[in-house]
Amino acid sequence: MNMDYLFFAGCFSFLAAALHIGVILGGPRWYRLFGAGEAMARMAERGSPKPAIITFCIAVVLVVWGVYAWSGAGILPGMPLLKLALVGITTVYLARGLGGLIAPFISDHPHIVQNSTGFWLWSSAVCLVIGVCHLIGTVSAWSIL
């Protein structure tokens, strides 16, 4: 069954969470390497806790999303509001993926230009892949969720 897509979506979310934790541990160099923006790297260099807090919060959200995907795949017990959560998670991943492919070419907003075009393209492609896995898995499993 296509619930395997939710399994892989969860794996991708857990991997993304682990990479975010890796960025915190890797420090300013890793913030730059993964395209988090020069402002985040400089704050980390100055010892500000803000980049680590932001990055950790993103990691926590990604873990929760992984748990929901695995719950939908039947690997973990049923989570509350599972259908609604999977629709929301799918929507966020797809919107981030599509928006990130367009935004660096049409916007000069500081939150957009602080990251490289390369960052926007590769991270958006990753979000689209995860979003499509969520979409296929959620639609396939809808009647049994």
C-alpha positions as protocol buffer text, in pm:
chain_id: "A"
residue {
  index: 1
  type: MET
  ca { x: 0 y: 0 z: 0 }
}
residue {
  index: 2
  type: ASN
  ca { x: 109 y: 360 z: -47 }
}
residue {
  index: 3
  type: MET
  ca { x: 130 y: 409 z: 329 }
}
residue {
  index: 4
  type: ASP
  ca { x: 499 y: 347 z: 267 }
}
residue {
  index: 5
  type: TYR
  ca { x: 500 y: 707 z: 150 }
}
residue {
  index: 6
  type: LEU
  ca { x: 407 y: 820 z: 500 }
}
residue {
  index: 7
  type: PHE
  ca { x: 684 y: 602 z: 641 }
}
residue {
  index: 8
  type: PHE
  ca { x: 937 y: 772 z: 412 }
}
residue {
  index: 9
  type: ALA
  ca { x: 788 y: 1115 z: 480 }
}
residue {
  index: 10
  type: GLY
  ca { x: 842 y: 1052 z: 851 }
}
residue {
  index: 11
  type: CYS
  ca { x: 1198 y: 934 z: 787 }
}
residue {
  index: 12
  type: PHE
  ca { x: 1269 y: 1252 z: 591 }
}
residue {
  index: 13
  type: SER
  ca { x: 1125 y: 1469 z: 869 }
}
residue {
  index: 14
  type: PHE
  ca { x: 1335 y: 1287 z: 1131 }
}
residue {
  index: 15
  type: LEU
  ca { x: 1645 y: 1326 z: 912 }
}
residue {
  index: 16
  type: ALA
  ca { x: 1576 y: 1697 z: 867 }
}
residue {
  index: 17
  type: ALA
  ca { x: 1536 y: 1731 z: 1245 }
}
residue {
  index: 18
  type: ALA
  ca { x: 1869 y: 1555 z: 1299 }
}
residue {
  index: 19
  type: LEU
  ca { x: 2037 y: 1786 z: 1048 }
}
residue {
  index: 20
  type: HIS
  ca { x: 1900 y: 2088 z: 1233 }
}
residue {
  index: 21
  type: ILE
  ca { x: 2049 y: 1954 z: 1557 }
}
residue {
  index: 22
  type: GLY
  ca { x: 2373 y: 1896 z: 1366 }
}
residue {
  index: 23
  type: VAL
  ca { x: 2373 y: 2261 z: 1258 }
}
residue {
  index: 24
  type: ILE
  ca { x: 2342 y: 2371 z: 1621 }
}
residue {
  index: 25
  type: LEU
  ca { x: 2633 y: 2146 z: 1719 }
}
residue {
  index: 26
  type: GLY
  ca { x: 2836 y: 2245 z: 1412 }
}
residue {
  index: 27
  type: GLY
  ca { x: 2808 y: 2612 z: 1496 }
}
residue {
  index: 28
  type: PRO
  ca { x: 2853 y: 2913 z: 1269 }
}
residue {
  index: 29
  type: ARG
  ca { x: 3031 y: 2719 z: 996 }
}
residue {
  index: 30
  type: TRP
  ca { x: 2738 y: 2481 z: 968 }
}
residue {
  index: 31
  type: TYR
  ca { x: 2485 y: 2765 z: 968 }
}
residue {
  index: 32
  type: ARG
  ca { x: 2671 y: 2900 z: 665 }
}
residue {
  index: 33
  type: LEU
  ca { x: 2716 y: 2557 z: 503 }
}
residue {
  index: 34
  type: PHE
  ca { x: 2344 y: 2482 z: 522 }
}
residue {
  index: 35
  type: GLY
  ca { x: 2245 y: 2830 z: 405 }
}
residue {
  index: 36
  type: ALA
  ca { x: 2082 y: 2959 z: 722 }
}
residue {
  index: 37
  type: GLY
  ca { x: 2202 y: 3309 z: 642 }
}
residue {
  index: 38
  type: GLU
  ca { x: 2492 y: 3523 z: 746 }
}
residue {
  index: 39
  type: ALA
  ca { x: 2291 y: 3690 z: 1024 }
}
residue {
  index: 40
  type: MET
  ca { x: 2230 y: 3355 z: 1194 }
}
residue {
  index: 41
  type: ALA
  ca { x: 2596 y: 3257 z: 1155 }
}
residue {
  index: 42
  type: ARG
  ca { x: 2715 y: 3588 z: 1301 }
}
residue {
  index: 43
  type: MET
  ca { x: 2479 y: 3562 z: 1596 }
}
residue {
  index: 44
  type: ALA
  ca { x: 2611 y: 3210 z: 1662 }
}
residue {
  index: 45
  type: GLU
  ca { x: 2967 y: 3343 z: 1641 }
}
residue {
  index: 46
  type: ARG
  ca { x: 2884 y: 3605 z: 1904 }
}
residue {
  index: 47
  type: GLY
  ca { x: 2748 y: 3333 z: 2132 }
}
residue {
  index: 48
  type: SER
  ca { x: 2386 y: 3442 z: 2101 }
}
residue {
  index: 49
  type: PRO
  ca { x: 2143 y: 3164 z: 2194 }
}
residue {
  index: 50
  type: LYS
  ca { x: 1889 y: 3287 z: 1936 }
}
residue {
  index: 51
  type: PRO
  ca { x: 2011 y: 3077 z: 1638 }
}
residue {
  index: 52
  type: ALA
  ca { x: 2021 y: 2761 z: 1849 }
}
residue {
  index: 53
  type: ILE
  ca { x: 1675 y: 2827 z: 1994 }
}
residue {
  index: 54
  type: ILE
  ca { x: 1523 y: 2892 z: 1650 }
}
residue {
  index: 55
  type: THR
  ca { x: 1695 y: 2590 z: 1499 }
}
residue {
  index: 56
  type: PHE
  ca { x: 1598 y: 2367 z: 1792 }
}
residue {
  index: 57
  type: CYS
  ca { x: 1234 y: 2474 z: 1764 }
}
residue {
  index: 58
  type: ILE
  ca { x: 1238 y: 2384 z: 1395 }
}
residue {
  index: 59
  type: ALA
  ca { x: 1387 y: 2045 z: 1486 }
}
residue {
  index: 60
  type: VAL
  ca { x: 1111 y: 1982 z: 1741 }
}
residue {
  index: 61
  type: VAL
  ca { x: 842 y: 2066 z: 1486 }
}
residue {
  index: 62
  type: LEU
  ca { x: 1005 y: 1830 z: 1236 }
}
residue {
  index: 63
  type: VAL
  ca { x: 1012 y: 1549 z: 1495 }
}
residue {
  index: 64
  type: VAL
  ca { x: 642 y: 1602 z: 1567 }
}
residue {
  index: 65
  type: TRP
  ca { x: 572 y: 1592 z: 1193 }
}
residue {
  index: 66
  type: GLY
  ca { x: 770 y: 1269 z: 1167 }
}
residue {
  index: 67
  type: VAL
  ca { x: 568 y: 1119 z: 1450 }
}
residue {
  index: 68
  type: TYR
  ca { x: 243 y: 1215 z: 1274 }
}
residue {
  index: 69
  type: ALA
  ca { x: 363 y: 1064 z: 946 }
}
residue {
  index: 70
  type: TRP
  ca { x: 458 y: 739 z: 1119 }
}
residue {
  index: 71
  type: SER
  ca { x: 128 y: 740 z: 1304 }
}
residue {
  index: 72
  type: GLY
  ca { x: -50 y: 770 z: 970 }
}
residue {
  index: 73
  type: ALA
  ca { x: 162 y: 484 z: 837 }
}
residue {
  index: 74
  type: GLY
  ca { x: 51 y: 268 z: 1130 }
}
residue {
  index: 75
  type: ILE
  ca { x: 399 y: 245 z: 1282 }
}
residue {
  index: 76
  type: LEU
  ca { x: 312 y: 454 z: 1588 }
}
residue {
  index: 77
  type: PRO
  ca { x: -19 y: 474 z: 1778 }
}
residue {
  index: 78
  type: GLY
  ca { x: -288 y: 704 z: 1647 }
}
residue {
  index: 79
  type: MET
  ca { x: -220 y: 1070 z: 1714 }
}
residue {
  index: 80
  type: PRO
  ca { x: -492 y: 1322 z: 1793 }
}
residue {
  index: 81
  type: LEU
  ca { x: -643 y: 1501 z: 1494 }
}
residue {
  index: 82
  type: LEU
  ca { x: -436 y: 1280 z: 1264 }
}
residue {
  index: 83
  type: LYS
  ca { x: -615 y: 1361 z: 938 }
}
residue {
  index: 84
  type: LEU
  ca { x: -616 y: 1734 z: 1004 }
}
residue {
  index: 85
  type: ALA
  ca { x: -250 y: 1729 z: 1107 }
}
residue {
  index: 86
  type: LEU
  ca { x: -142 y: 1532 z: 800 }
}
residue {
  index: 87
  type: VAL
  ca { x: -331 y: 1771 z: 572 }
}
residue {
  index: 88
  type: GLY
  ca { x: -169 y: 2067 z: 747 }
}
residue {
  index: 89
  type: ILE
  ca { x: 181 y: 1917 z: 738 }
}
residue {
  index: 90
  type: THR
  ca { x: 141 y: 1828 z: 371 }
}
residue {
  index: 91
  type: THR
  ca { x: 21 y: 2179 z: 294 }
}
residue {
  index: 92
  type: VAL
  ca { x: 315 y: 2341 z: 475 }
}
residue {
  index: 93
  type: TYR
  ca { x: 573 y: 2122 z: 302 }
}
residue {
  index: 94
  type: LEU
  ca { x: 421 y: 2180 z: -43 }
}
residue {
  index: 95
  type: ALA
  ca { x: 374 y: 2554 z: 11 }
}
residue {
  index: 96
  type: ARG
  ca { x: 731 y: 2592 z: 140 }
}
residue {
  index: 97
  type: GLY
  ca { x: 860 y: 2390 z: -153 }
}
residue {
  index: 98
  type: LEU
  ca { x: 671 y: 2581 z: -420 }
}
residue {
  index: 99
  type: GLY
  ca { x: 712 y: 2920 z: -253 }
}
residue {
  index: 100
  type: GLY
  ca { x: 1083 y: 2869 z: -204 }
}
residue {
  index: 101
  type: LEU
  ca { x: 1130 y: 2798 z: -573 }
}
residue {
  index: 102
  type: ILE
  ca { x: 967 y: 3129 z: -661 }
}
residue {
  index: 103
  type: ALA
  ca { x: 1050 y: 3368 z: -375 }
}
residue {
  index: 104
  type: PRO
  ca { x: 1421 y: 3430 z: -440 }
}
residue {
  index: 105
  type: PHE
  ca { x: 1341 y: 3539 z: -796 }
}
residue {
  index: 106
  type: ILE
  ca { x: 1058 y: 3779 z: -716 }
}
residue {
  index: 107
  type: SER
  ca { x: 1127 y: 3913 z: -367 }
}
residue {
  index: 108
  type: ASP
  ca { x: 1390 y: 4135 z: -212 }
}
residue {
  index: 109
  type: HIS
  ca { x: 1251 y: 4088 z: 139 }
}
residue {
  index: 110
  type: PRO
  ca { x: 1531 y: 4059 z: 398 }
}
residue {
  index: 111
  type: HIS
  ca { x: 1409 y: 3715 z: 510 }
}
residue {
  index: 112
  type: ILE
  ca { x: 1443 y: 3594 z: 153 }
}
residue {
  index: 113
  type: VAL
  ca { x: 1770 y: 3757 z: 46 }
}
residue {
  index: 114
  type: GLN
  ca { x: 1954 y: 3657 z: 366 }
}
residue {
  index: 115
  type: ASN
  ca { x: 1974 y: 3306 z: 218 }
}
residue {
  index: 116
  type: SER
  ca { x: 2142 y: 3215 z: -108 }
}
residue {
  index: 117
  type: THR
  ca { x: 1945 y: 3121 z: -418 }
}
residue {
  index: 118
  type: GLY
  ca { x: 2110 y: 2781 z: -398 }
}
residue {
  index: 119
  type: PHE
  ca { x: 1973 y: 2733 z: -46 }
}
residue {
  index: 120
  type: TRP
  ca { x: 1624 y: 2822 z: -162 }
}
residue {
  index: 121
  type: LEU
  ca { x: 1642 y: 2584 z: -458 }
}
residue {
  index: 122
  type: TRP
  ca { x: 1779 y: 2276 z: -282 }
}
residue {
  index: 123
  type: SER
  ca { x: 1578 y: 2318 z: 38 }
}
residue {
  index: 124
  type: SER
  ca { x: 1262 y: 2378 z: -164 }
}
residue {
  index: 125
  type: ALA
  ca { x: 1324 y: 2066 z: -370 }
}
residue {
  index: 126
  type: VAL
  ca { x: 1362 y: 1867 z: -47 }
}
residue {
  index: 127
  type: CYS
  ca { x: 1039 y: 2015 z: 91 }
}
residue {
  index: 128
  type: LEU
  ca { x: 856 y: 1928 z: -232 }
}
residue {
  index: 129
  type: VAL
  ca { x: 974 y: 1566 z: -217 }
}
residue {
  index: 130
  type: ILE
  ca { x: 863 y: 1535 z: 146 }
}
residue {
  index: 131
  type: GLY
  ca { x: 536 y: 1711 z: 69 }
}
residue {
  index: 132
  type: VAL
  ca { x: 461 y: 1480 z: -223 }
}
residue {
  index: 133
  type: CYS
  ca { x: 535 y: 1176 z: -2 }
}
residue {
  index: 134
  type: HIS
  ca { x: 292 y: 1316 z: 255 }
}
residue {
  index: 135
  type: LEU
  ca { x: 32 y: 1387 z: -12 }
}
residue {
  index: 136
  type: ILE
  ca { x: 43 y: 1042 z: -171 }
}
residue {
  index: 137
  type: GLY
  ca { x: 56 y: 867 z: 165 }
}
residue {
  index: 138
  type: THR
  ca { x: -225 y: 1071 z: 319 }
}
residue {
  index: 139
  type: VAL
  ca { x: -455 y: 1036 z: 20 }
}
residue {
  index: 140
  type: SER
  ca { x: -383 y: 661 z: 0 }
}
residue {
  index: 141
  type: ALA
  ca { x: -445 y: 600 z: 369 }
}
residue {
  index: 142
  type: TRP
  ca { x: -733 y: 846 z: 415 }
}
residue {
  index: 143
  type: SER
  ca { x: -1008 y: 588 z: 459 }
}
residue {
  index: 144
  type: ILE
  ca { x: -823 y: 407 z: 738 }
}
residue {
  index: 145
  type: LEU
  ca { x: -680 y: 706 z: 924 }
}
